[in-house]
Amino acid sequence: MPQFFLNKRLIILLVSIIILVALIGFSLSGRSKLTWPEQFIKDTTGWVQTAVSRPTHYIVGFFGNLKDLQNTYTENKELKSRLDELARLESELQMVKKDNTELREILDKKDALSAFEPKQATVIGRNPDKWTELLIINKGTNNGIVNNMPVITANGLIGKVKNSNPFTSTVQLLSSMDPTNRISAEIQSENESVFGFIEGYDNEKGLLMMKRIPSDVKVEKDQTVISSGKGGVFPKGLLIGKVVEVVPAEYGLTQTAYVEPGAKFHDIEHVMVVKRSSIQPELQDMIDDQEEEL
């Protein structure tokens, strides 16, 4: 009995192999039309594949779009941060260019002041209530800065040191309304120089007022105004500005010239404090102008 069942299994295996080979050969034959079982299986399989593939493609596409959207959001965020960084860098570049220009101009001015001892400084503070009167620089007595030293930019004189501390100093601008803030000045002319004093500032016109000009002296528009150097502290030749208008002073005994300052008092970042050399004016000139300029 066991031998019979063993032979039976072998026979079934051989028959199955024969049927499988026949089916394979039949399917590989060059037929133009499928049998109905094959057609049924093929259609059923195709329908199942379609029913499964469509949701699968939809789900895959949904998650793919979601991932693309997330990637787009990340890229957009990164691009925005780069744009912000670019704007910041452009702003810093403009500041560096401005600083570089100012420092180069100051270095050129430094060569023109070879008879003096210039000290470069940076503005570190300004009081909004006294924006056109005072500013603070980052140099003080430890750097050799003392009261009444003139302070300039590359474009001209802006004021003098009002008081000095070990590490900082306060600069009083020419636009200050302090009546004691006087600078001995000179109007350059082809024939002869004209002397007077920078006393006061016209806020409405934005011009300095040069007073005590003799009434018999002719002053013309666009003439250059410089420091006279007669006070014993301010050196001669520091640019102050140019004459815009000349009007008779009170009682007609003197004239007042309105002077457009060479330096801009509202936009000051880098300055230079000038120490006068050992060359001093005549004693009589110092006595005459000491009370006016200091």
Secondary structure by P-SEA (a helix, b strand, c coil): caaaaaaaaaaaaaaaaaaaaaaaaaaacccccccaaaaaaaaaaaaaaaaaaaaaaaaaaaaaaaaaaaaaaaaaaaaaaaaaaaaaaaaaaaaaaaaaaaaaaaaaaaaaaccbbbbbbbbccccccccccccccccccccccccccccccccccccccccccccbbbbbcccccccccccbbbbbcccbbbbbbbccccccccccccccccccccccccccccccccccccccccccbbbccccccccccbbbbbbbcccccccccbbbbbbbccccccaaaaaacccccc
